[in-house]
Amino acid sequence: MSGNHEMSLMYEEEELLTVKTLVLESFNHCEKMQTDILEYSSDIKNDFIDLKKITTNLAEMAKSRSALVDTLEVIESKIDLDGTDEKKIPEIFDDVYDSILAEKGTNKSAEKIINAIDAYFDNETVASGDNDELQVTSTQESFKDPITKLPIKDPVLSNICNHSFERKTILEYLKKHHKCPYSGCGSSLTGDDLIEDLALKRKLLSLKQTGE
């Protein structure tokens, strides 16, 4: 590989590492924004819609960045091992990139945020016809963690069976077990299946604000 192309590829890789750092920081910010919206927003629905759009765009950016990194590695290999003419790089780049991009899945952090927002809207739709006060009163038992039987303070939700848990407790439980701990539920469960329980978190915040 000529010095110019080697330096160019190294520069591209460094730029992509910077993009990776920025994207990861943005995902962390989006995760925090979920709770901030519940706690401070005056228009939760639209703010969650906007957050979902932002997260989806970040997921596409993360997918593109990952595909570019893999594409550079493939092209470097073709030049070093296959003897591909460096002048042909622009010709093969798009084909290699498109092929790799098609195989990339959605970023897990983005998927969890999007699924959490979708679950929140699903819950709000189901509960929309209920009286809020009656709803809170009738679901007090669901605020208890099935493992410790203590009130849930930091709720997460199974994306498989829609059961709620205390975050720390269920993550510890899943180190040794791989099924939902709710009695009568045999659903397989891993840490990757857990998302923020935004609906329950909103109820807990409401209870806290009313002093219950």
C-alpha positions in Angstrom: 0.0 0.0 0.0 1.4 3.4 -0.9 2.1 5.9 1.9 -0.6 8.3 0.8 -3.4 5.7 0.8 -2.2 4.2 4.1 -2.2 7.7 5.7 -5.7 8.4 4.2 -7.1 5.1 5.6 -5.6 5.7 9.0 -7.1 9.2 9.1 -10.5 7.8 8.1 -10.3 5.2 11.0 -9.4 7.9 13.5 -12.3 10.0 12.3 -14.7 7.1 12.7 -13.4 6.4 16.2 -14.3 10.0 17.1 -17.8 9.5 15.6 -18.2 6.3 17.7 -17.4 8.2 20.9 -19.9 11.0 20.0 -22.6 8.5 19.1 -22.1 6.5 22.3 -22.3 9.8 24.3 -25.5 10.7 22.5 -27.1 7.3 23.3 -26.2 7.8 27.0 -27.9 11.2 26.8 -31.0 9.7 25.2 -31.2 7.1 27.9 -31.1 9.9 30.6 -33.6 11.9 28.6 -36.3 9.2 29.1 -36.5 9.9 32.8 -36.1 13.7 32.4 -39.0 13.8 30.1 -41.2 11.9 32.6 -40.1 14.2 35.4 -40.1 17.6 33.8 -41.9 17.6 30.4 -45.2 19.4 29.9 -45.8 17.4 26.7 -44.6 13.9 27.4 -46.1 12.4 24.2 -44.5 14.7 21.7 -41.2 14.8 23.6 -41.1 11.0 23.5 -41.9 11.0 19.7 -39.0 13.5 19.2 -36.7 11.3 21.3 -37.6 8.2 19.3 -36.8 10.1 16.0 -33.5 11.3 17.4 -32.6 7.8 18.6 -33.6 6.2 15.3 -31.3 8.7 13.5 -28.5 7.9 15.9 -29.0 4.2 15.3 -28.6 4.7 11.5 -25.5 6.8 12.1 -24.1 4.0 14.4 -24.9 1.4 11.7 -23.2 3.4 9.0 -20.1 4.1 11.1 -19.8 0.4 11.9 -20.2 -0.5 8.2 -17.5 2.0 7.2 -15.0 0.6 9.7 -15.6 -2.9 8.4 -15.4 -1.6 4.8 -12.0 0.0 5.4 -10.7 -3.3 6.9 -11.9 -5.2 3.9 -10.3 -2.8 1.5 -7.0 -2.7 3.4 -7.0 -6.5 3.2 -7.7 -6.5 -0.5 -4.8 -4.2 -1.1 -2.4 -5.9 1.2 -3.3 -9.6 0.5 -5.1 -9.7 -2.8 -3.0 -7.1 -4.6 -6.0 -5.0 -5.5 -5.0 -1.9 -7.5 -5.4 1.1 -5.2 -6.8 3.1 -8.2 -9.8 0.7 -8.1 -10.7 1.6 -4.5 -13.4 4.1 -5.4 -14.9 1.5 -7.8 -15.2 -1.3 -5.2 -15.9 0.9 -2.1 -19.6 1.3 -2.6 -20.3 -2.4 -3.4 -18.3 -3.5 -0.3 -20.0 -0.9 1.9 -23.5 -1.6 0.7 -23.0 -5.4 1.2 -21.7 -4.9 4.8 -24.4 -2.3 5.7 -27.2 -4.7 4.7 -26.0 -7.2 7.3 -25.8 -4.7 10.2 -28.5 -4.9 12.9 -29.9 -2.1 15.0 -27.7 -0.8 17.8 -28.8 -2.5 21.1 -28.8 0.8 23.1 -31.0 2.4 20.5 -33.3 -0.6 20.3 -33.8 -0.6 24.0 -34.7 3.1 24.0 -37.1 2.7 21.1 -38.8 -0.4 22.6 -39.2 1.4 26.0 -40.9 4.4 24.3 -43.2 2.0 22.3 -44.1 0.1 25.4 -44.9 3.3 27.2 -47.3 4.4 24.4 -48.9 0.9 24.4 -49.5 1.1 28.2 -50.9 4.6 27.8 -53.3 3.4 25.2 -54.6 0.6 27.3 -54.9 2.8 30.4 -56.5 5.8 28.5 -60.0 4.8 29.3 -59.3 4.3 33.1 -59.7 6.8 35.8 -56.1 7.8 36.9 -56.9 7.6 40.6 -58.5 4.2 40.3 -55.7 3.0 38.1 -53.0 3.9 40.7 -55.0 2.4 43.6 -55.7 -0.9 41.7 -52.1 -1.4 40.6 -50.3 -0.9 43.9 -49.3 -4.6 44.1 -47.7 -4.3 40.7 -45.2 -1.9 42.2 -43.6 -4.7 44.2 -40.6 -6.6 42.9 -41.5 -10.3 42.5 -38.2 -11.4 43.9 -37.7 -9.3 47.0 -41.4 -8.5 47.5 -40.2 -4.9 48.2 -41.5 -1.7 46.5 -39.9 -1.1 43.1 -37.9 2.1 43.0 -35.9 1.7 39.7 -38.3 -0.2 37.4 -37.3 -2.1 34.3 -39.7 -4.1 32.0 -39.4 -7.4 30.3 -39.8 -6.8 26.6 -40.9 -10.5 26.3 -43.6 -10.9 28.9 -44.2 -7.3 30.0 -43.5 -8.0 33.7 -41.8 -5.3 35.9 -38.8 -5.7 38.2 -36.4 -3.8 40.3 -33.4 -3.2 38.1 -30.6 -4.3 40.4 -32.5 -7.3 41.7 -33.5 -8.8 38.3 -30.0 -8.3 36.9 -28.5 -10.2 39.9 -31.2 -12.9 39.5 -30.5 -13.4 35.8 -26.8 -14.2 36.5 -28.1 -17.6 37.7 -31.5 -18.0 36.2 -32.9 -17.5 32.7 -36.6 -17.4 33.1 -39.1 -14.7 34.4 -39.4 -15.0 38.2 -43.1 -14.2 38.2 -45.2 -17.2 39.3 -46.8 -18.9 36.4 -44.7 -17.2 33.8 -42.2 -19.5 32.0 -40.9 -16.9 29.6 -37.1 -17.0 28.9 -35.4 -13.9 30.0 -32.0 -12.3 29.7 -30.6 -8.9 30.5 -30.9 -7.9 26.8 -34.7 -8.3 27.1 -35.0 -5.6 29.8 -36.0 -2.1 28.9 -36.8 1.0 31.0 -40.3 0.7 32.4 -41.4 4.3 31.6 -45.0 3.8 32.4 -44.4 2.4 35.9 -41.7 5.1 36.4 -44.2 7.8 35.6 -46.7 6.3 38.2 -44.0 6.1 40.8 -43.1 9.7 40.2 -46.7 10.7 40.5 -47.0 8.8 43.8 -43.9 10.6 45.0 -45.2 14.0 44.0 -48.5 13.4 45.8 -46.7 12.2 48.9 -48.0 8.6 48.9 
